Amino acid sequence: MKCTRCRKTAHVALPSHHSGFCADCYPLFFTKQVETAIRREKMFTRDDRVLVALSGGKDSLALMLELKLQGYDVTGLHIDLGIPNSSDKARGKVENFCELNGLPLRVFEMAAWGLPIPDVKEHIKRPVCAVCGKMKRHHFNRIAVEEGFDVLATGHNLDDEVARLFANTLRWDTAYLSDQGPVLPASEGFVRKVKPLFRLSEFETANYAFLKGIEIHSDPCPYSGGASFTGHKELWGELEHRSPGQKFQFYQSFLKKGKPAFAQVEKETGAELKPCTECGSPTSAEICSVCRIRAAVRESKAKAE
């Protein structure tokens, strides 16, 4: 196969785009996809301060590097979850990456905050992945707001977005369906959230990270076994293999036809938000769910002593 751009031997084949690229041209394809996402969705400008959520995986590190190369004002934020053996490795990859590329980095430690994820798993009788995700989103937004960032960028790729859309559709979860998309506008207490990689698949991001020599944390979370999200990705991976381009078509069709309808429903029925009396974050209750989780863990640990 020949490179679509320069006609040399292609190293990366992209059936969904009916194209392939050599090692030199592939990063240009990746850059164009990110540029298109930012421009068409009006995500941010070079005057904005962008906080990038960094997990240590290929997607978030690839996004951080690409935004830096495009000249954006980016700062990384890593949340150390306090999971033995796993969190230290992830944090190390993030710190080494930012030091190597001269990038500013913030690190927030869940253990120092009094709520490492192992404590959540032990004391909260709910799926740990859901609780962990809720707390990470809480702190990403809180830190972005408190430190005056204009936008929070995450490394969610097309596979992530399609799997999430599929799960929300299976449940007909109108609240999540109304919010899903590459841009969530800022509102009272919430910073603007964007996903510049939404046009790129996991495979495409992995190739960019490899060609750029990015060292990533690839070990799976020790608590993620049996997560339905992984199964949904596998189902869509099989469909994409049989019909290249189906993932992007499904997601784009939702953005054009489905999202507006769900957004209108949620606008009419959504609960009014007010500041949490404990932390000040927006919530529909007196105390936000994250503060309630923190209190429940403290209570459970006190009873166990």
ZAZA-12226 format. One record per residue (C-alpha): z, x, y; residue number from 1. Coordinates in nm, 3 decimals. Example, Ala and Ser with C-alpha at 12.3 -4.5 7.8 and 13.67 -1.06 7.14 Angstrom:
<atom pz="0.780" px="1.230" py="-0.450" seq="1"/>
<atom pz="0.714" px="1.367" py="-0.106" seq="2"/>
***
This chain:
<atom pz="0.000" px="0.000" py="0.000" seq="1"/>
<atom pz="-0.088" px="0.124" py="0.350" seq="2"/>
<atom pz="0.135" px="0.111" py="0.656" seq="3"/>
<atom pz="0.037" px="-0.189" py="0.867" seq="4"/>
<atom pz="0.073" px="0.013" py="1.186" seq="5"/>
<atom pz="-0.062" px="0.364" py="1.117" seq="6"/>
<atom pz="-0.236" px="0.327" py="0.776" seq="7"/>
<atom pz="-0.033" px="0.600" py="0.611" seq="8"/>
<atom pz="0.134" px="0.533" py="0.276" seq="9"/>
<atom pz="0.391" px="0.255" py="0.321" seq="10"/>
<atom pz="0.749" px="0.313" py="0.209" seq="11"/>
<atom pz="0.883" px="-0.038" py="0.276" seq="12"/>
<atom pz="0.696" px="-0.349" py="0.162" seq="13"/>
<atom pz="0.771" px="-0.676" py="0.343" seq="14"/>
<atom pz="0.602" px="-0.965" py="0.157" seq="15"/>
<atom pz="0.748" px="-1.227" py="0.393" seq="16"/>
<atom pz="0.562" px="-1.058" py="0.682" seq="17"/>
<atom pz="0.251" px="-0.977" py="0.476" seq="18"/>
<atom pz="0.300" px="-0.615" py="0.580" seq="19"/>
<atom pz="0.445" px="-0.276" py="0.493" seq="20"/>
<atom pz="0.553" px="0.028" py="0.692" seq="21"/>
<atom pz="0.593" px="0.401" py="0.651" seq="22"/>
<atom pz="0.925" px="0.572" py="0.725" seq="23"/>
<atom pz="0.819" px="0.652" py="1.082" seq="24"/>
<atom pz="0.689" px="0.307" py="1.171" seq="25"/>
<atom pz="0.951" px="0.092" py="1.001" seq="26"/>
<atom pz="1.222" px="0.147" py="1.268" seq="27"/>
<atom pz="0.968" px="0.028" py="1.527" seq="28"/>
<atom pz="0.927" px="-0.296" py="1.333" seq="29"/>
<atom pz="1.307" px="-0.334" py="1.322" seq="30"/>
<atom pz="1.338" px="-0.267" py="1.695" seq="31"/>
<atom pz="1.072" px="-0.527" py="1.775" seq="32"/>
<atom pz="1.254" px="-0.791" py="1.570" seq="33"/>
<atom pz="1.582" px="-0.725" py="1.752" seq="34"/>
<atom pz="1.407" px="-0.719" py="2.091" seq="35"/>
<atom pz="1.239" px="-1.051" py="2.012" seq="36"/>
<atom pz="1.567" px="-1.211" py="1.907" seq="37"/>
<atom pz="1.746" px="-1.098" py="2.225" seq="38"/>
<atom pz="1.462" px="-1.200" py="2.456" seq="39"/>
<atom pz="1.371" px="-1.538" py="2.307" seq="40"/>
<atom pz="1.731" px="-1.652" py="2.265" seq="41"/>
<atom pz="1.841" px="-1.503" py="2.600" seq="42"/>
<atom pz="2.136" px="-1.333" py="2.431" seq="43"/>
<atom pz="2.229" px="-1.077" py="2.697" seq="44"/>
<atom pz="2.093" px="-0.830" py="2.948" seq="45"/>
<atom pz="2.153" px="-0.462" py="3.019" seq="46"/>
<atom pz="2.400" px="-0.565" py="3.289" seq="47"/>
<atom pz="2.627" px="-0.729" py="3.030" seq="48"/>
<atom pz="2.915" px="-0.558" py="2.852" seq="49"/>
<atom pz="2.858" px="-0.614" py="2.480" seq="50"/>
<atom pz="3.140" px="-0.593" py="2.225" seq="51"/>
<atom pz="3.000" px="-0.531" py="1.874" seq="52"/>
<atom pz="3.209" px="-0.631" py="1.573" seq="53"/>
<atom pz="3.201" px="-0.335" py="1.331" seq="54"/>
<atom pz="3.300" px="-0.377" py="0.966" seq="55"/>
<atom pz="3.165" px="-0.043" py="0.845" seq="56"/>
<atom pz="2.881" px="-0.207" py="0.654" seq="57"/>
<atom pz="2.509" px="-0.154" py="0.702" seq="58"/>
<atom pz="2.445" px="-0.454" py="0.924" seq="59"/>
<atom pz="2.707" px="-0.399" py="1.193" seq="60"/>
<atom pz="2.647" px="-0.024" py="1.215" seq="61"/>
<atom pz="2.269" px="-0.069" py="1.224" seq="62"/>
<atom pz="2.309" px="-0.325" py="1.502" seq="63"/>
<atom pz="2.537" px="-0.098" py="1.704" seq="64"/>
<atom pz="2.297" px="0.196" py="1.679" seq="65"/>
<atom pz="1.991" px="-0.015" py="1.764" seq="66"/>
<atom pz="2.155" px="-0.171" py="2.071" seq="67"/>
<atom pz="2.259" px="0.174" py="2.191" seq="68"/>
<atom pz="1.903" px="0.305" py="2.144" seq="69"/>
<atom pz="1.772" px="0.009" py="2.342" seq="70"/>
<atom pz="1.997" px="0.102" py="2.632" seq="71"/>
<atom pz="2.262" px="-0.170" py="2.618" seq="72"/>
<atom pz="2.625" px="-0.123" py="2.726" seq="73"/>
<atom pz="2.796" px="-0.148" py="2.387" seq="74"/>
<atom pz="3.152" px="-0.096" py="2.262" seq="75"/>
<atom pz="3.257" px="-0.128" py="1.899" seq="76"/>
<atom pz="3.552" px="-0.327" py="1.771" seq="77"/>
<atom pz="3.688" px="-0.270" py="1.420" seq="78"/>
<atom pz="3.964" px="-0.479" py="1.268" seq="79"/>
<atom pz="4.169" px="-0.283" py="1.014" seq="80"/>
<atom pz="4.270" px="-0.550" py="0.762" seq="81"/>
<atom pz="4.540" px="-0.340" py="0.598" seq="82"/>
<atom pz="4.396" px="-0.374" py="0.245" seq="83"/>
<atom pz="4.503" px="-0.075" py="0.030" seq="84"/>
<atom pz="4.223" px="0.174" py="-0.049" seq="85"/>
<atom pz="3.954" px="-0.051" py="0.104" seq="86"/>
<atom pz="4.050" px="-0.070" py="0.471" seq="87"/>
<atom pz="4.103" px="0.304" py="0.513" seq="88"/>
<atom pz="3.752" px="0.375" py="0.382" seq="89"/>
<atom pz="3.590" px="0.115" py="0.606" seq="90"/>
<atom pz="3.778" px="0.235" py="0.913" seq="91"/>
<atom pz="3.685" px="0.594" py="0.838" seq="92"/>
<atom pz="3.313" px="0.509" py="0.824" seq="93"/>
<atom pz="3.333" px="0.324" py="1.155" seq="94"/>
<atom pz="3.525" px="0.599" py="1.332" seq="95"/>
<atom pz="3.293" px="0.872" py="1.202" seq="96"/>
<atom pz="2.984" px="0.670" py="1.299" seq="97"/>
<atom pz="3.105" px="0.609" py="1.654" seq="98"/>
<atom pz="3.212" px="0.971" py="1.702" seq="99"/>
<atom pz="2.877" px="1.100" py="1.571" seq="100"/>
<atom pz="2.680" px="0.873" py="1.805" seq="101"/>
<atom pz="2.907" px="0.902" py="2.108" seq="102"/>
<atom pz="3.001" px="0.534" py="2.104" seq="103"/>
<atom pz="3.325" px="0.384" py="2.241" seq="104"/>
<atom pz="3.543" px="0.211" py="1.981" seq="105"/>
<atom pz="3.843" px="-0.021" py="1.977" seq="106"/>
<atom pz="4.051" px="-0.059" py="1.659" seq="107"/>
<atom pz="4.287" px="-0.352" py="1.601" seq="108"/>
<atom pz="4.535" px="-0.318" py="1.313" seq="109"/>
<atom pz="4.640" px="-0.635" py="1.135" seq="110"/>
<atom pz="4.943" px="-0.456" py="0.987" seq="111"/>
<atom pz="5.067" px="-0.354" py="1.332" seq="112"/>
<atom pz="5.025" px="-0.718" py="1.438" seq="113"/>
<atom pz="5.246" px="-0.815" py="1.145" seq="114"/>
<atom pz="4.986" px="-0.982" py="0.925" seq="115"/>
<atom pz="4.795" px="-0.752" py="0.687" seq="116"/>
<atom pz="4.561" px="-0.941" py="0.455" seq="117"/>
<atom pz="4.762" px="-0.860" py="0.136" seq="118"/>
<atom pz="5.052" px="-1.057" py="0.288" seq="119"/>
<atom pz="4.818" px="-1.347" py="0.359" seq="120"/>
<atom pz="4.692" px="-1.343" py="0.000" seq="121"/>
<atom pz="5.046" px="-1.340" py="-0.136" seq="122"/>
<atom pz="5.205" px="-1.601" py="0.088" seq="123"/>
<atom pz="4.929" px="-1.845" py="0.188" seq="124"/>
<atom pz="4.801" px="-2.082" py="-0.080" seq="125"/>
<atom pz="4.447" px="-2.102" py="0.052" seq="126"/>
<atom pz="4.130" px="-1.904" py="-0.030" seq="127"/>
<atom pz="4.196" px="-1.563" py="0.122" seq="128"/>
<atom pz="3.835" px="-1.510" py="0.235" seq="129"/>
<atom pz="3.844" px="-1.823" py="0.451" seq="130"/>
<atom pz="4.176" px="-1.726" py="0.610" seq="131"/>
<atom pz="4.066" px="-1.365" py="0.665" seq="132"/>
<atom pz="3.744" px="-1.480" py="0.833" seq="133"/>
<atom pz="3.935" px="-1.719" py="1.058" seq="134"/>
<atom pz="4.172" px="-1.444" py="1.172" seq="135"/>
<atom pz="3.893" px="-1.193" py="1.233" seq="136"/>
<atom pz="3.703" px="-1.444" py="1.447" seq="137"/>
<atom pz="4.024" px="-1.518" py="1.637" seq="138"/>
<atom pz="4.087" px="-1.154" py="1.724" seq="139"/>
<atom pz="3.723" px="-1.073" py="1.798" seq="140"/>
<atom pz="3.717" px="-1.351" py="2.055" seq="141"/>
<atom pz="4.065" px="-1.281" py="2.192" seq="142"/>
<atom pz="3.997" px="-0.912" py="2.251" seq="143"/>
<atom pz="3.654" px="-0.982" py="2.401" seq="144"/>
<atom pz="3.807" px="-1.231" py="2.647" seq="145"/>
<atom pz="4.112" px="-1.020" py="2.732" seq="146"/>
<atom pz="3.909" px="-0.704" py="2.794" seq="147"/>
<atom pz="3.641" px="-0.872" py="3.003" seq="148"/>
<atom pz="3.337" px="-0.840" py="2.777" seq="149"/>
<atom pz="3.044" px="-1.070" py="2.853" seq="150"/>
<atom pz="2.932" px="-1.118" py="2.495" seq="151"/>
<atom pz="3.042" px="-1.058" py="2.135" seq="152"/>
<atom pz="2.766" px="-0.944" py="1.897" seq="153"/>
<atom pz="2.798" px="-0.959" py="1.519" seq="154"/>
<atom pz="2.577" px="-0.813" py="1.247" seq="155"/>
<atom pz="2.499" px="-1.139" py="1.067" seq="156"/>
<atom pz="2.150" px="-1.113" py="0.919" seq="157"/>
<atom pz="1.904" px="-1.379" py="0.802" seq="158"/>
<atom pz="2.053" px="-1.388" py="0.451" seq="159"/>
<atom pz="2.400" px="-1.449" py="0.595" seq="160"/>
<atom pz="2.278" px="-1.726" py="0.821" seq="161"/>
<atom pz="2.078" px="-1.901" py="0.550" seq="162"/>
<atom pz="2.368" px="-1.888" py="0.302" seq="163"/>
<atom pz="2.603" px="-2.028" py="0.564" seq="164"/>
<atom pz="2.356" px="-2.301" py="0.661" seq="165"/>
<atom pz="2.310" px="-2.391" py="0.295" seq="166"/>
<atom pz="2.688" px="-2.417" py="0.239" seq="167"/>
<atom pz="2.739" px="-2.627" py="0.550" seq="168"/>
<atom pz="2.452" px="-2.855" py="0.449" seq="169"/>
<atom pz="2.595" px="-2.905" py="0.100" seq="170"/>
<atom pz="2.916" px="-3.029" py="0.267" seq="171"/>
<atom pz="2.734" px="-3.198" py="0.559" seq="172"/>
<atom pz="2.986" px="-3.028" py="0.783" seq="173"/>
<atom pz="2.870" px="-3.157" py="1.120" seq="174"/>
<atom pz="3.110" px="-2.941" py="1.323" seq="175"/>
<atom pz="2.980" px="-2.617" py="1.174" seq="176"/>
<atom pz="2.618" px="-2.737" py="1.169" seq="177"/>
<atom pz="2.639" px="-2.817" py="1.540" seq="178"/>
<atom pz="2.759" px="-2.463" py="1.618" seq="179"/>
<atom pz="2.533" px="-2.268" py="1.384" seq="180"/>
<atom pz="2.265" px="-2.058" py="1.544" seq="181"/>
<atom pz="2.194" px="-1.711" py="1.684" seq="182"/>
<atom pz="2.374" px="-1.791" py="2.012" seq="183"/>
<atom pz="2.700" px="-1.976" py="2.074" seq="184"/>
<atom pz="2.736" px="-2.017" py="2.451" seq="185"/>
<atom pz="3.054" px="-1.920" py="2.631" seq="186"/>
<atom pz="3.302" px="-2.198" py="2.700" seq="187"/>
<atom pz="3.658" px="-2.223" py="2.827" seq="188"/>
<atom pz="3.850" px="-1.956" py="2.634" seq="189"/>
<atom pz="3.552" px="-1.846" py="2.428" seq="190"/>
<atom pz="3.316" px="-1.556" py="2.499" seq="191"/>
<atom pz="2.943" px="-1.591" py="2.425" seq="192"/>
<atom pz="2.867" px="-1.498" py="2.063" seq="193"/>
<atom pz="2.529" px="-1.369" py="1.947" seq="194"/>
<atom pz="2.358" px="-1.253" py="1.627" seq="195"/>
<atom pz="2.071" px="-1.020" py="1.717" seq="196"/>
<atom pz="1.982" px="-0.954" py="1.350" seq="197"/>
<atom pz="1.913" px="-1.317" py="1.261" seq="198"/>
<atom pz="1.539" px="-1.249" py="1.224" seq="199"/>
<atom pz="1.598" px="-0.966" py="0.975" seq="200"/>
<atom pz="1.693" px="-0.991" py="0.609" seq="201"/>
<atom pz="1.962" px="-0.790" py="0.437" seq="202"/>
<atom pz="1.692" px="-0.583" py="0.268" seq="203"/>
<atom pz="1.529" px="-0.508" py="0.603" seq="204"/>
<atom pz="1.856" px="-0.403" py="0.763" seq="205"/>
<atom pz="1.946" px="-0.187" py="0.463" seq="206"/>
<atom pz="1.616" px="0.000" py="0.495" seq="207"/>
<atom pz="1.679" px="0.066" py="0.864" seq="208"/>
<atom pz="2.027" px="0.200" py="0.793" seq="209"/>
<atom pz="1.891" px="0.426" py="0.518" seq="210"/>
<atom pz="1.605" px="0.562" py="0.727" seq="211"/>
<atom pz="1.840" px="0.628" py="1.019" seq="212"/>
<atom pz="2.082" px="0.814" py="0.792" seq="213"/>
<atom pz="2.374" px="0.581" py="0.865" seq="214"/>
<atom pz="2.669" px="0.636" py="0.632" seq="215"/>
<atom pz="2.811" px="0.297" py="0.545" seq="216"/>
<atom pz="3.109" px="0.147" py="0.366" seq="217"/>
<atom pz="2.950" px="-0.030" py="0.069" seq="218"/>
<atom pz="3.249" px="-0.105" py="-0.155" seq="219"/>
<atom pz="3.302" px="-0.480" py="-0.202" seq="220"/>
<atom pz="3.627" px="-0.627" py="-0.077" seq="221"/>
<atom pz="3.875" px="-0.634" py="-0.368" seq="222"/>
<atom pz="3.963" px="-0.993" py="-0.278" seq="223"/>
<atom pz="3.609" px="-1.134" py="-0.262" seq="224"/>
<atom pz="3.547" px="-1.197" py="-0.633" seq="225"/>
<atom pz="3.401" px="-1.542" py="-0.708" seq="226"/>
<atom pz="3.322" px="-1.626" py="-0.346" seq="227"/>
<atom pz="3.067" px="-1.911" py="-0.328" seq="228"/>
<atom pz="2.891" px="-1.737" py="-0.038" seq="229"/>
<atom pz="2.770" px="-1.464" py="-0.274" seq="230"/>
<atom pz="2.630" px="-1.723" py="-0.516" seq="231"/>
<atom pz="2.442" px="-1.896" py="-0.237" seq="232"/>
<atom pz="2.282" px="-1.567" py="-0.138" seq="233"/>
<atom pz="2.171" px="-1.508" py="-0.496" seq="234"/>
<atom pz="2.011" px="-1.853" py="-0.515" seq="235"/>
<atom pz="1.819" px="-1.798" py="-0.194" seq="236"/>
<atom pz="1.723" px="-1.448" py="-0.305" seq="237"/>
<atom pz="1.553" px="-1.596" py="-0.610" seq="238"/>
<atom pz="1.373" px="-1.857" py="-0.398" seq="239"/>
<atom pz="1.258" px="-1.589" py="-0.153" seq="240"/>
<atom pz="1.127" px="-1.377" py="-0.441" seq="241"/>
<atom pz="0.915" px="-1.668" py="-0.561" seq="242"/>
<atom pz="0.806" px="-1.783" py="-0.215" seq="243"/>
<atom pz="0.830" px="-1.503" py="0.044" seq="244"/>
<atom pz="0.916" px="-1.633" py="0.390" seq="245"/>
<atom pz="1.115" px="-1.939" py="0.275" seq="246"/>
<atom pz="1.445" px="-1.817" py="0.420" seq="247"/>
<atom pz="1.310" px="-1.766" py="0.769" seq="248"/>
<atom pz="1.117" px="-2.095" py="0.758" seq="249"/>
<atom pz="1.428" px="-2.287" py="0.647" seq="250"/>
<atom pz="1.644" px="-2.137" py="0.919" seq="251"/>
<atom pz="1.388" px="-2.171" py="1.199" seq="252"/>
<atom pz="1.319" px="-2.533" py="1.104" seq="253"/>
<atom pz="1.690" px="-2.609" py="1.124" seq="254"/>
<atom pz="1.716" px="-2.453" py="1.469" seq="255"/>
<atom pz="1.421" px="-2.658" py="1.596" seq="256"/>
<atom pz="1.485" px="-2.993" py="1.424" seq="257"/>
<atom pz="1.835" px="-3.011" py="1.275" seq="258"/>
<atom pz="2.068" px="-2.835" py="1.515" seq="259"/>
<atom pz="1.993" px="-3.055" py="1.821" seq="260"/>
<atom pz="2.085" px="-3.369" py="1.625" seq="261"/>
<atom pz="2.413" px="-3.226" py="1.494" seq="262"/>
<atom pz="2.501" px="-3.085" py="1.836" seq="263"/>
<atom pz="2.471" px="-3.432" py="1.987" seq="264"/>
<atom pz="2.698" px="-3.585" py="1.721" seq="265"/>
<atom pz="2.963" px="-3.318" py="1.772" seq="266"/>
<atom pz="2.942" px="-3.354" py="2.150" seq="267"/>
<atom pz="3.028" px="-3.723" py="2.114" seq="268"/>
<atom pz="3.307" px="-3.680" py="1.856" seq="269"/>
<atom pz="3.448" px="-3.329" py="1.910" seq="270"/>
<atom pz="3.818" px="-3.289" py="1.986" seq="271"/>
<atom pz="3.937" px="-3.172" py="2.326" seq="272"/>
<atom pz="4.057" px="-2.811" py="2.334" seq="273"/>
<atom pz="4.359" px="-2.668" py="2.514" seq="274"/>
<atom pz="4.538" px="-2.330" py="2.513" seq="275"/>
<atom pz="4.764" px="-2.250" py="2.217" seq="276"/>
<atom pz="5.127" px="-2.247" py="2.329" seq="277"/>
<atom pz="5.185" px="-1.927" py="2.129" seq="278"/>
<atom pz="4.882" px="-1.707" py="2.206" seq="279"/>
<atom pz="4.677" px="-1.896" py="2.464" seq="280"/>
<atom pz="4.363" px="-1.922" py="2.251" seq="281"/>
<atom pz="4.172" px="-2.252" py="2.260" seq="282"/>
<atom pz="4.282" px="-2.506" py="2.000" seq="283"/>
<atom pz="4.278" px="-2.881" py="1.939" seq="284"/>
<atom pz="4.646" px="-2.869" py="1.838" seq="285"/>
<atom pz="4.956" px="-2.749" py="2.019" seq="286"/>
<atom pz="4.961" px="-2.426" py="1.813" seq="287"/>
<atom pz="4.638" px="-2.269" py="1.686" seq="288"/>
<atom pz="4.572" px="-2.224" py="1.314" seq="289"/>
<atom pz="4.608" px="-1.845" py="1.327" seq="290"/>
<atom pz="4.951" px="-1.865" py="1.486" seq="291"/>
<atom pz="5.049" px="-2.125" py="1.225" seq="292"/>
<atom pz="4.932" px="-1.892" py="0.948" seq="293"/>
<atom pz="5.134" px="-1.607" py="1.097" seq="294"/>
<atom pz="5.446" px="-1.826" py="1.115" seq="295"/>
<atom pz="5.396" px="-1.950" py="0.757" seq="296"/>
<atom pz="5.372" px="-1.593" py="0.625" seq="297"/>
<atom pz="5.689" px="-1.490" py="0.811" seq="298"/>
<atom pz="5.872" px="-1.794" py="0.673" seq="299"/>
<atom pz="5.753" px="-1.734" py="0.318" seq="300"/>
<atom pz="5.846" px="-1.365" py="0.331" seq="301"/>
<atom pz="6.194" px="-1.451" py="0.467" seq="302"/>
<atom pz="6.255" px="-1.693" py="0.178" seq="303"/>
<atom pz="6.143" px="-1.432" py="-0.074" seq="304"/>
<atom pz="6.392" px="-1.172" py="0.051" seq="305"/>
***
